Amino acid sequence: MPNNVEVKIIIHDISGRIVKTLLDETQDVGSKPITWNEKNETGVSVAMGIYFYKIEVGGLRQTKKVVQLK
């Protein structure tokens, strides 16, 4: 990131429901590693399947697919 900016990273299930919010805060300049421990908001492991992660940085959004295998 070139400057301080609001960043959101959210995991959704295939129905569009939020599974986990990984990040929702202002971030400093630079790249930051983010990992998902494959658990939902209540700390329960998610089932195998297809999930989507949405990244919002400033006014830009991108959604990608991720497959959860155990």
C-alpha atoms as a printed R data frame, in Angstrom:
   type eleno elety resid chain resno       x       y      z
1  ATOM     1    CA   MET     A     1   0.000   0.000  0.000
2  ATOM     2    CA   PRO     A     2   1.411   3.396 -0.887
3  ATOM     3    CA   ASN     A     3  -0.095   5.215  2.130
4  ATOM     4    CA   ASN     A     4  -2.276   4.676  5.187
5  ATOM     5    CA   VAL     A     5  -5.654   3.368  4.045
6  ATOM     6    CA   GLU     A     6  -8.717   1.532  5.392
7  ATOM     7    CA   VAL     A     7  -8.487  -2.181  4.602
8  ATOM     8    CA   LYS     A     8 -11.167  -4.889  4.931
9  ATOM     9    CA   ILE     A     9 -10.686  -8.584  4.260
10 ATOM    10    CA   ILE     A    10 -13.800 -10.721  4.686
11 ATOM    11    CA   ILE     A    11 -14.384 -14.442  4.065
12 ATOM    12    CA   HIS     A    12 -17.845 -15.381  2.688
13 ATOM    13    CA   ASP     A    13 -19.433 -18.762  2.098
14 ATOM    14    CA   ILE     A    14 -20.958 -19.712 -1.250
15 ATOM    15    CA   SER     A    15 -24.333 -18.275 -0.103
16 ATOM    16    CA   GLY     A    16 -22.750 -14.873  0.542
17 ATOM    17    CA   ARG     A    17 -22.880 -15.086  4.340
18 ATOM    18    CA   ILE     A    18 -19.933 -13.651  6.234
19 ATOM    19    CA   VAL     A    19 -17.842 -16.455  7.722
20 ATOM    20    CA   LYS     A    20 -14.963 -14.424  9.150
21 ATOM    21    CA   THR     A    21 -13.727 -10.840  9.105
22 ATOM    22    CA   LEU     A    22  -9.949 -11.077  8.966
23 ATOM    23    CA   LEU     A    23  -9.199  -7.366  8.916
24 ATOM    24    CA   ASP     A    24 -11.170  -4.135  9.230
25 ATOM    25    CA   GLU     A    25  -8.813  -1.293 10.130
26 ATOM    26    CA   THR     A    26  -6.467   1.354  8.824
27 ATOM    27    CA   GLN     A    27  -3.141  -0.094  7.733
28 ATOM    28    CA   ASP     A    28   0.255   1.566  7.500
29 ATOM    29    CA   VAL     A    29   2.348   1.761  4.364
30 ATOM    30    CA   GLY     A    30   3.765  -1.574  3.147
31 ATOM    31    CA   SER     A    31   2.640  -5.133  2.614
32 ATOM    32    CA   LYS     A    32   1.289  -7.233  5.492
33 ATOM    33    CA   PRO     A    33   0.808 -11.012  5.682
34 ATOM    34    CA   ILE     A    34  -2.718 -12.143  6.583
35 ATOM    35    CA   THR     A    35  -3.677 -15.740  7.329
36 ATOM    36    CA   TRP     A    36  -7.013 -17.428  7.925
37 ATOM    37    CA   ASN     A    37  -7.036 -20.217 10.495
38 ATOM    38    CA   GLU     A    38 -10.046 -21.793  8.720
39 ATOM    39    CA   LYS     A    39 -12.387 -20.916 11.591
40 ATOM    40    CA   ASN     A    40 -15.530 -18.810 11.615
41 ATOM    41    CA   GLU     A    41 -16.318 -15.800 13.834
42 ATOM    42    CA   THR     A    42 -17.200 -18.073 16.778
43 ATOM    43    CA   GLY     A    43 -13.967 -20.090 16.524
44 ATOM    44    CA   VAL     A    44 -15.486 -23.212 14.953
45 ATOM    45    CA   SER     A    45 -13.617 -24.860 12.061
46 ATOM    46    CA   VAL     A    46 -15.411 -24.441  8.741
47 ATOM    47    CA   ALA     A    47 -16.444 -27.325  6.511
48 ATOM    48    CA   MET     A    48 -14.614 -28.277  3.338
49 ATOM    49    CA   GLY     A    49 -15.877 -26.344  0.362
50 ATOM    50    CA   ILE     A    50 -15.656 -23.180 -1.672
51 ATOM    51    CA   TYR     A    51 -15.309 -19.813  0.026
52 ATOM    52    CA   PHE     A    52 -14.654 -16.316 -1.246
53 ATOM    53    CA   TYR     A    53 -12.469 -13.601  0.167
54 ATOM    54    CA   LYS     A    54 -13.254  -9.972 -0.506
55 ATOM    55    CA   ILE     A    55 -10.527  -7.359 -0.160
56 ATOM    56    CA   GLU     A    56 -11.465  -3.692  0.054
57 ATOM    57    CA   VAL     A    57  -8.639  -1.153  0.007
58 ATOM    58    CA   GLY     A    58  -9.792   2.441 -0.096
59 ATOM    59    CA   GLY     A    59 -12.380   2.502 -2.886
60 ATOM    60    CA   LEU     A    60 -11.098  -0.633 -4.642
61 ATOM    61    CA   ARG     A    61 -12.665  -4.102 -4.218
62 ATOM    62    CA   GLN     A    62 -11.624  -7.521 -5.381
63 ATOM    63    CA   THR     A    63 -13.183 -10.935 -4.737
64 ATOM    64    CA   LYS     A    64 -11.406 -14.244 -5.252
65 ATOM    65    CA   LYS     A    65 -12.305 -17.872 -4.677
66 ATOM    66    CA   VAL     A    66 -10.541 -20.115 -2.178
67 ATOM    67    CA   VAL     A    67 -11.120 -23.854 -1.686
68 ATOM    68    CA   GLN     A    68 -10.978 -25.230  1.856
69 ATOM    69    CA   LEU     A    69  -9.602 -28.786  1.953
70 ATOM    70    CA   LYS     A    70  -8.922 -30.789  5.093
